[in-house]
Every structure is written in C-alpha cells, then in structure tokens.
Amino acid sequence: VQTCALPILIAVSSNRVGRYDLKSQTFTPILGDLDEPRHVACDAAGNVYVSLQGATMQVWKLAPDGKVLLKYGIPGGRPALGAYNAAGLLNPYCIAVDKNRRLWVVEADNQPKRYSVWNPDGTLWKEFFGSLDYSTTGYADPAEPAYIYAQSVRYRVDFDTGAWAPLATILRPRTELGVTLPATSWHCGGTFANINGRKFLVV
C-alpha cells in the first residue's frame, strides 16, 4: 500500500495493482495479470511503480491509468546462482522514488544483499551492498588471492585501491540425490583446498 501525491491510496491485490477508495472500501485495478507483484511506490507526478518477482524480476513504472511507461532491470533479472550482473534485479521488493525521480530498490535476497538506485531513464545509477549477518566470517582461496568470499558471494578486491565488487554467487541451498546440501555458513565461512589440480570448498 502506498499513498501518492494526490489523495489516492495505491495497493497490490493478488496479481493486480490499483486504487483503493477508503470511503467506499472498493478496489479499482489499473493493471492486472502481473507476475508476483510485491510493493508499490508513487512519484510526484502520480505515476505508480510496482516491483515484480516471478519470471519477470523487474520494477515497472505505470501511468495513473495503468499504461506501462518503463521497465527497470533486464527481463528475467539476474540468476540466483552464477555470475553477478548489475543490470538485473533479483527478487525486487521494497521500492521508493526520491525527489530526484530516482527509483530505489531493495532486493529480498542476501547473496549479496543489494540496494540499487536507478535513474529516471531506467539506467542504473548506483548500487550499495550489506549489511551481512552478525559475525559473518570472510574467507579466501590461497590460489586466487584477488578474490574474497563472504557467505556465498565471491568478490574481486583491489588491495591497492580498496575497491571491490561482487562477481558471483557460488552456492545456494540445494537437494542432490535426495540429500539437502547447505550453502556457506555465515559464521564459519568456508575453506578452500587445492589438490591435484582440483579445487574443493568445505562448508
């Protein structure tokens, strides 16, 4: 639910987004058949923004009448496992529009935990990461010292400048042959072993 600059209440109901009239207690959809809509926001002009998960993984900007004006993030988002792609969203959730008409997106994921800010034209402006769970332990692979790991994310680190960036999510909880396997522990981290040309990660 979100209140707009105009005296209008915008809400998500099932797979629809629309206006809710408090006096009559009626909901009027402006757009339906959406892919797992989560949160809504409004800008000063009365445009509506809705975060979509499912197969879409985008935030859509809608005109007050429900016309789709802009889509933030690449279609389908970025993968939950594998190479990090800043152009994609993963489980976009809470959203807000600031006075500069930039869209802020909080993702419902922590591998990595990401907050992205998008320009009015839909391009990515900045992104922020963190925080991690209490007492998260970082770990490294002695054979590849340019990479640092925290939980299940690989980061490239420039030790001269202090710059760093996420490169990939390397593990997710999964089931193989009927056995549930965990991701990296947030407290203990992981340990790499390089044996006879093979790399192992103990979690």
Salt bridges, closest charged atoms under 4 A:
GLU36 OE1 - ARG38 NH2 3.40
GLU107 OE1 - ARG78 NH2 2.85
GLU107 OE2 - ARG114 NH1 2.92
ASP109 OD1 - ARG172 NH1 2.87
GLU127 OE1 - ARG114 NE 2.91
ASP141 OD2 - LYS199 NZ 2.41
GLU144 OE1 - LYS199 NZ 3.66
GLU176 OE2 - ARG174 NE 3.29
